[in-house]
Amino acid sequence: MSEKRALELGFKPLAYLRDWSFKACDPFEELLLGPTYCSQELLSRNNLSMESDIGVFEIHEAFAGQVLSNLTAMRSQKFADEKFGGKKVGEIDLSKMNTKGGSLAVGHPFGATGSRLVTTASRRLQDENERFALIAACADGGLGHACILERYDN
């Protein structure tokens, strides 16, 4: 919905969807690494850094090993050299990740995961007075998604 229409209806937007990425990975070698590939693309395309620009991280936890493999790939120079021409995705400040509980903590709401991630990140941007949020999720078959939200200030 447009900002104008939301305001006409009496709603105050929480955040803007600034950019997004969907990727497919090799399901045999990189099954759950879609969030890493998508995050790299978004951060590069928007000239943002995980360490200095992103204040809120909401990463879907399909299961613990999936999150750990993405965190490892994101900060790995070897992975960056092999896949991204040497530019690491970055290191997530764990004190800013899934602070309200991730999918493992609140349950794995099939069909509502994306809505939960966006709603949580949008509210956190407002509550924590941060500018940008990075949301990422993997999906079955080697798919991945990430998006950047920006706090709505008006």
VODRENSE-794968 format. One record per atom (N, C-alpha, C, O): z, y, x; residue in three letters. Coordinates in pm, whole numbers, padded with zeros to 5 digits, always signed. Layout:
<atoms>
ZYXala...
</atoms>
This chain:
<atoms>
+00000-00116+00085met+00000+00000+00000met+00000+00123+00090met+00060+00123+00197met-00067+00226+00046ser-00073+00349+00125ser+00062+00420+00122ser+00142+00400+00031ser+00084+00503+00223glu+00207+00582+00228glu+00217+00671+00103glu+00323+00681+00041glu+00107+00734+00068lys+00105+00824-00048lys+00148+00751-00174lys+00231+00800-00251lys+00090+00633-00196arg+00122+00557-00318arg+00268+00510-00317arg+00336+00514-00420arg+00316+00465-00203ala+00456+00422-00192ala+00550+00536-00229ala+00645+00517-00304ala+00523+00654-00176leu+00608+00769-00205leu+00600+00810-00351leu+00700+00849-00411leu+00479+00801-00411glu+00463+00831-00553glu+00548+00738-00640glu+00600+00779-00744glu+00561+00614-00597leu+00638+00515-00672leu+00788+00520-00639leu+00867+00444-00694leu+00825+00609-00549gly+00966+00623-00515gly+01014+00531-00404gly+01135+00518-00383gly+00922+00468-00333phe+00960+00380-00222phe+00955+00456-00091phe+00867+00540-00071phe+01048+00426-00002lys+01044+00482+00133lys+01000+00370+00228lys+01072+00272+00245lys+00884+00385+00288pro+00841+00283+00384pro+00942+00272+00498pro+01011+00369+00531pro+00950+00154+00557leu+01040+00131+00671leu+00965+00133+00803leu+01018+00178+00905leu+00840+00084+00802ala+00764+00073+00927ala+00615+00066+00896ala+00573+00032+00786ala+00538+00101+00998tyr+00393+00087+00993tyr+00354-00039+01069tyr+00414-00072+01172tyr+00255-00110+01020leu+00195-00219+01096leu+00091-00156+01187leu-00015-00113+01139leu+00119-00148+01316arg+00033-00076+01410arg-00081-00161+01464arg-00192-00110+01482arg-00057-00287+01490asp-00163-00373+01544asp-00119-00518+01531asp+00000-00547+01516asp-00215-00608+01536trp-00184-00750+01524trp-00288-00832+01599trp-00395-00784+01635trp-00251-00958+01622ser-00340-01051+01691ser-00314-01191+01639ser-00200-01230+01615ser-00421-01267+01623phe-00413-01410+01592phe-00493-01482+01699phe-00602-01437+01735phe-00442-01592+01748lys-00510-01670+01851lys-00495-01818+01820lys-00401-01861+01753lys-00590-01894+01871ala-00580-02040+01869ala-00574-02088+02013ala-00648-02039+02099ala-00485-02183+02039cys-00466-02238+02173cys-00508-02385+02173cys-00522-02447+02068cys-00527-02438+02291asp-00554-02580+02307asp-00434-02658+02254asp-00325-02647+02310asp-00451-02736+02148pro-00336-02804+02089pro-00278-02915+02176pro-00168-02965+02147pro-00348-02955+02280phe-00296-03060+02367phe-00220-03002+02486phe-00121-03061+02531phe-00263-02890+02538glu-00202-02832+02657glu-00113-02711+02629glu-00019-02684+02703glu-00144-02637+02521glu-00074-02510+02495glu-00035-02495+02348glu-00038-02385+02294glu+00000-02603+02287leu+00020-02610+02143leu+00097-02492+02084leu+00055-02436+01982leu+00206-02452+02145leu+00295-02353+02084leu+00298-02220+02158leu+00389-02140+02137leu+00200-02194+02245leu+00201-02073+02327leu+00122-01957+02267leu+00101-01856+02335leu+00079-01968+02144gly+00008-01859+02077gly+00082-01726+02082gly+00018-01623+02105gly+00214-01724+02062pro+00286-01596+02070pro+00271-01526+02205pro+00267-01403+02211pro+00263-01603+02312thr+00246-01542+02444thr+00108-01478+02456thr+00097-01364+02501thr+00005-01551+02416tyr-00131-01496+02423tyr-00146-01372+02335tyr-00206-01273+02376tyr-00092-01379+02214cys-00104-01266+02122cys-00024-01145+02170cys-00071-01031+02161cys+00095-01169+02221ser+00178-01059+02271ser+00110-00989+02388ser+00112-00866+02396ser+00052-01066+02478gln-00019-01009+02594gln-00132-00918+02546gln-00147-00806+02595gln-00211-00967+02451glu-00323-00888+02401glu-00275-00757+02337glu-00331-00651+02364glu-00173-00765+02253leu-00123-00645+02184leu-00065-00542+02279leu-00096-00423+02271leu+00019-00588+02370leu+00082-00495+02463leu-00022-00426+02550leu-00014-00306+02575leu-00121-00502+02596ser-00227-00443+02678ser-00311-00344+02598ser-00338-00233+02643ser-00351-00386+02478arg-00437-00303+02395arg-00369-00172+02355arg-00436-00070+02337arg-00237-00175+02340asn-00163-00057+02296asn-00091+00013+02410asn-00014+00107+02388asn-00116-00032+02533asn-00055+00027+02652asn+00097+00036+02639asn+00157+00140+02666asn+00158-00075+02596leu+00303-00083+02578leu+00361-00186+02674leu+00293-00280+02716leu+00486-00167+02707ser+00560-00259+02794ser+00675-00320+02716ser+00745-00251+02642ser+00695-00452+02732met+00808-00515+02665met+00940-00456+02713met+01033-00437+02635met+00947-00427+02842glu+01073-00383+02899glu+01109-00239+02861glu+01227-00209+02842glu+01012-00151+02849ser+01045-00009+02827ser+01008+00044+02689ser+01062+00147+02648ser+00921-00022+02616asp+00874+00033+02488asp+00921-00043+02365asp+00938+00017+02258asp+00942-00171+02377ile+00977-00253+02260ile+01129-00261+02250ile+01196-00307+02342ile+01181-00215+02136gly+01326-00214+02117gly+01377-00324+02026gly+01497-00352+02022gly+01286-00387+01951val+01322-00493+01857val+01226-00609+01877val+01104-00591+01878val+01281-00729+01892phe+01200-00850+01902phe+01242-00946+01792phe+01361-00978+01778phe+01145-00992+01715glu+01168-01098+01617glu+01067-01208+01648glu+00947-01193+01623glu+01117-01316+01703ile+01033-01428+01745ile+01067-01548+01657ile+01182-01592+01654ile+00969-01600+01586his+00991-01717+01501his+01028-01836+01588his+00961-01866+01686his+01134-01903+01549glu+01181-02020+01621glu+01145-02144+01542glu+01224-02190+01459glu+01027-02200+01565ala+00993-02326+01499ala+01095-02432+01540ala+01141-02511+01458ala+01128-02431+01668phe+01238-02510+01724phe+01267-02451+01861phe+01184-02378+01916phe+01382-02481+01916ala+01430-02413+02036ala+01333-02423+02153ala+01310-02324+02222ala+01274-02540+02176gly+01182-02559+02288gly+01060-02469+02279gly+01006-02427+02382gly+01016-02439+02159gln+00900-02351+02140gln+00931-02210+02189gln+00850-02150+02259gln+01046-02158+02153val+01084-02024+02197val+01102-02022+02348val+01053-01930+02415val+01170-02121+02402leu+01194-02126+02547leu+01063-02134+02625leu+01050-02072+02730leu+00966-02212+02575ser+00838-02222+02646ser+00765-02088+02646ser+00701-02053+02745ser+00772-02013+02537asn+00707-01882+02532asn+00779-01781+02621asn+00714-01703+02690asn+00911-01780+02620leu+00985-01688+02706leu+00954-01716+02853leu+00940-01623+02932leu+00942-01843+02888thr+00909-01881+03025thr+00768-01836+03061thr+00746-01779+03168thr+00671-01862+02972ala+00532-01822+03000ala+00519-01670+03010ala+00445-01620+03095ala+00589-01598+02925met+00579-01451+02925met+00625-01389+03056met+00570-01288+03100met+00725-01449+03118arg+00778-01391+03242arg+00725-01459+03369arg+00764-01422+03480arg+00636-01558+03353ser+00586-01635+03466ser+00468-01566+03535ser+00367-01537+03472ser+00483-01540+03664gln+00372-01483+03741gln+00259-01586+03756gln+00142-01549+03752gln+00294-01712+03772lys+00193-01818+03785lys+00108-01824+03658lys-00015-01832+03666lys+00172-01822+03541phe+00100-01825+03414phe+00012-01700+03402phe-00103-01708+03359phe+00067-01586+03440ala-00009-01461+03434ala-00131-01466+03525ala-00239-01421+03488ala-00114-01522+03646asp-00226-01533+03740asp-00336-01622+03683asp-00454-01592+03697asp-00296-01732+03621glu-00393-01829+03568glu-00460-01783+03439glu-00577-01812+03417glu-00387-01711+03354lys-00437-01681+03219lys-00470-01534+03193lys-00554-01505+03108lys-00405-01442+03265phe-00417-01301+03231phe-00456-01213+03349phe-00428-01093+03349phe-00520-01270+03447gly-00562-01190+03561gly-00446-01127+03637gly-00463-01022+03700gly-00330-01191+03633gly-00216-01146+03711gly-00117-01056+03640gly-00010-01028+03695gly-00148-01010+03519lys-00057-00920+03448lys+00037-00999+03357lys-00005-01055+03256lys+00164-01004+03395lys+00264-01075+03314lys+00282-01005+03180lys+00266-00884+03168lys+00316-01084+03078val+00347-01027+02948val+00474-00944+02960val+00479-00831+02911val+00574-00999+03023gly+00700-00928+03043gly+00818-01016+03010gly+00803-01132+02972gly+00935-00959+03026glu+01058-01031+03000glu+01129-00968+02881glu+01155-00848+02879glu+01160-01051+02783ile+01229-01004+02663ile+01378-00989+02694ile+01441-01080+02747ile+01432-00874+02659asp+01576-00852+02667asp+01639-00933+02554asp+01624-00898+02437asp+01707-01040+02588leu+01761-01131+02486leu+01862-01064+02394leu+01886-01113+02283leu+01922-00954+02438ser+02016-00883+02350ser+01943-00810+02238ser+02007-00758+02146ser+01810-00804+02245lys+01728-00738+02142lys+01646-00837+02060lys+01566-00796+01976lys+01666-00966+02083met+01584-01068+02017met+01662-01139+01907met+01771-01193+01930met+01604-01138+01788asn+01659-01214+01674asn+01808-01188+01654asn+01886-01282+01636asn+01847-01063+01657thr+01990-01030+01653thr+02055-01058+01517thr+02177-01065+01508thr+01975-01075+01414lys+02028-01107+01282lys+02019-01257+01253lys+02046-01302+01142lys+01979-01332+01354gly+01959-01476+01337gly+01812-01504+01322gly+01743-01438+01243gly+01764-01601+01395gly+01623-01638+01386gly+01602-01749+01285gly+01692-01782+01208gly+01484-01806+01288ser+01449-01910+01191ser+01540-02031+01198ser+01568-02093+01095ser+01587-02065+01317leu+01680-02178+01328leu+01813-02147+01261leu+01874-02236+01202leu+01858-02024+01270ala+01988-01986+01215ala+01984-01966+01064ala+02078-02004+00994ala+01878-01907+01013val+01872-01875+00870val+01792-01976+00790val+01774-01960+00669val+01744-02079+00855gly+01659-02177+00790gly+01515-02145+00819gly+01482-02034+00860gly+01431-02241+00799his+01289-02227+00831his+01215-02211+00698his+01170-02309+00640his+01203-02087+00651pro+01149-02064+00515pro+00997-02077+00508pro+00926-01977+00510pro+00948-02200+00499phe+00803-02220+00490phe+00746-02132+00379phe+00798-02127+00268phe+00638-02064+00412gly+00573-01977+00316gly+00632-01836+00313gly+00574-01746+00252gly+00748-01817+00377ala+00811-01686+00376ala+00846-01638+00517ala+00908-01533+00534ala+00808-01715+00617thr+00845-01680+00755thr+00795-01541+00793thr+00872-01461+00845thr+00669-01513+00769gly+00613-01383+00805gly+00682-01269+00734gly+00713-01167+00795gly+00707-01285+00605ser+00777-01180+00528ser+00917-01158+00582ser+00963-01044+00592ser+00986-01266+00617arg+01122-01254+00671arg+01120-01181+00805arg+01203-01094+00829arg+01024-01216+00892leu+01015-01152+01023leu+00985-01003+01009leu+01050-00921+01074leu+00890-00967+00925val+00852-00826+00908val+00965-00746+00844val+00994-00634+00887val+01028-00802+00742thr+01139-00731+00676thr+01255-00711+00771thr+01312-00602+00779thr+01291-00815+00844thr+01403-00804+00938thr+01372-00702+01047thr+01456-00617+01078thr+01253-00710+01105ala+01216-00616+01212ala+01211-00473+01160ala+01256-00381+01228ala+01156-00452+01041ser+01148-00318+00983ser+01285-00257+00960ser+01309-00140+00992ser+01374-00336+00907arg+01511-00287+00883arg+01583-00262+01016arg+01656-00164+01029arg+01562-00348+01113arg+01625-00327+01243arg+01574-00199+01310arg+01651-00127+01372arg+01444-00170+01297leu+01391-00046+01354leu+01466+00074+01298leu+01501+00166+01372leu+01490+00073+01168gln+01562+00184+01104gln+01709+00185+01147gln+01761+00289+01187gln+01774+00070+01139asp+01918+00062+01168asp+01950+00092+01314asp+02053+00152+01345asp+01862+00048+01403glu+01888+00060+01547glu+01816+00180+01610glu+01827+00203+01730glu+01744+00255+01527asn+01673+00375+01572asn+01580+00347+01690asn+01574+00424+01786asn+01508+00235+01682glu+01409+00199+01784glu+01270+00236+01734glu+01248+00247+01613glu+01177+00257+01824arg+01042+00299+01788arg+00951+00180+01753arg+00886+00181+01649arg+00947+00077+01841phe+00853-00033+01824phe+00923-00168+01815phe+01025-00190+01880phe+00866-00256+01734ala+00910-00396+01725ala+00792-00486+01757ala+00678-00455+01722ala+00820-00595+01824leu+00721-00700+01848leu+00766-00822+01770leu+00877-00872+01788leu+00678-00869+01685ile+00701-00990+01606ile+00602-01095+01655ile+00486-01064+01680ile+00648-01219+01670ala+00558-01325+01715ala+00596-01456+01648ala+00713-01482+01618ala+00495-01539+01625ala+00518-01670+01563ala+00408-01766+01605ala+00294-01727+01631ala+00446-01892+01612cys+00346-01996+01633cys+00324-02066+01499cys+00403-02051+01406cys+00217-02143+01493ala+00189-02221+01373ala+00127-02354+01416ala+00078-02368+01527ala+00131-02447+01326asp+00082-02582+01353asp-00063-02580+01399asp-00143-02498+01354asp-00097-02669+01488gly-00235-02683+01533gly-00273-02591+01647gly-00392-02582+01680gly-00179-02522+01708gly-00208-02436+01821gly-00236-02291+01784gly-00290-02216+01866gly-00200-02250+01665leu-00222-02112+01623leu-00104-02024+01663leu+00009-02072+01678leu-00132-01897+01681gly-00026-01803+01713gly-00057-01667+01654gly-00172-01635+01624gly+00047-01588+01638his+00035-01454+01581his+00136-01363+01647his+00244-01406+01687his+00101-01237+01659ala+00196-01134+01698ala+00152-01003+01634ala+00034-00983+01607ala+00248-00916+01611cys+00215-00784+01560cys+00316-00683+01613cys+00427-00718+01654cys+00274-00558+01611ile+00360-00447+01651ile+00387-00362+01528ile+00294-00321+01458ile+00513-00337+01504leu+00554-00245+01399leu+00605-00117+01465leu+00662-00121+01574leu+00583-00006+01398glu+00638+00121+01443glu+00726+00178+01332glu+00689+00180+01215glu+00842+00225+01371arg+00939+00280+01274arg+00877+00396+01195arg+00807+00480+01252arg+00903+00399+01067tyr+00861+00508+00980tyr+00969+00614+00982tyr+01086+00584+00957tyr+00932+00737+01012asp+01031+00844+01029asp+01038+00944+00914asp+01141+01009+00899asp+00936+00958+00834asn+00933+01066+00735asn+01035+01047+00623asn+01044+01130+00533asn
</atoms>
